[in-house]
Amino acid sequence: MKKQYKLGVIGGGFMAQAIIKGITFIKPKKIIVSDPSEAAQKRLEDLGVNVTANNRDVADNCEYLLLAVKPQTFPAVAESLRGVPVAKVISIMAGMKKQKIKDALFGDVKVARVMPNLPCSINFGMAALDLSDFEDDVDDCAFVQEIFNSVGNTLIVPEEKLNAVTGISGSGPAYVYMFIDGLIRAGVRQGLTEDEAKTLAVNTVVGGAEMVVHTEDRSIDEMIAAVCSKGGTTIQAVESFKKDDMEGMIDRAVAACVKRAEELSE
């Protein structure tokens, strides 16, 4: 039976709204979203999609169901869907394995797991997708990938790599913000105004990242060396970073993040 809506979304929070805003290949009238918050419902209505507080209305009437709730909220959501036949699920819940979702939904469910990040809200995101449940259907894979291509870039990975993805791109924007903030504070201490330091820091990080993307004939080590000159200024900062074990600090931070993702997966 043909469903009334192409996409149903349970959970209308920040990430769900970012994804919905970015989707241009589905008409808003073909999307339905449930959220218990009246404030969230109002923001969703402003996007032109159909809104309800009833999860069953969503799951029972959509072709693809996007679960955009917190992992700790999912058991209650699953209970609210008891008896509803759900066939195709897209989950952006951190650490929630596919088998747990299938067991909770009591049916023969195909699940695509996705780990998006915050810059999806400005269509500059990064999302890793496990599409192995859908690999026998080209149209299903293309549909899920197109959703997240609408808000940034995508990378296909197996489910067992998603915790590592969380440590790099899922949580990674926070690390970048911390580095930018550190540059700004250092600039102020060296006599710049905060606005001057912010302009310099942000544009340097953006420009540096773009150079990595567009410079295929050099390794990152070679690019670092290109900025440094023997006895010059940059090498002094680089040596200071090495002395303070910057690489080790990053490695330990990512490992701590991945460990927590693994704990949530149990």
KAGI-V560522 format. One record per run of one state. SS is the DSSP state (H for helix, E for strand, L for the rest). FROM is the first residue (numbers start at 1). TO is the last residue. Records with the same first field share a line. If there is no record, write none. Layout:
SS: FROM-TO  FROM-TO
//
This chain:
L: 1-4  11-13  23-27  35-37  46-49  53-54  60-61  68-70  81-87  92-97  106-109  116-117  123-124  131-131  135-137  150-151  157-158  171-171  190-193  215-219  228-233  244-245  266-266
E: 5-10  31-34  50-52  62-67  88-91  110-115  125-130  152-156
H: 14-22  28-30  38-45  55-59  71-80  98-105  118-122  132-134  138-149  159-170  172-189  194-214  220-227  234-243  246-265
//
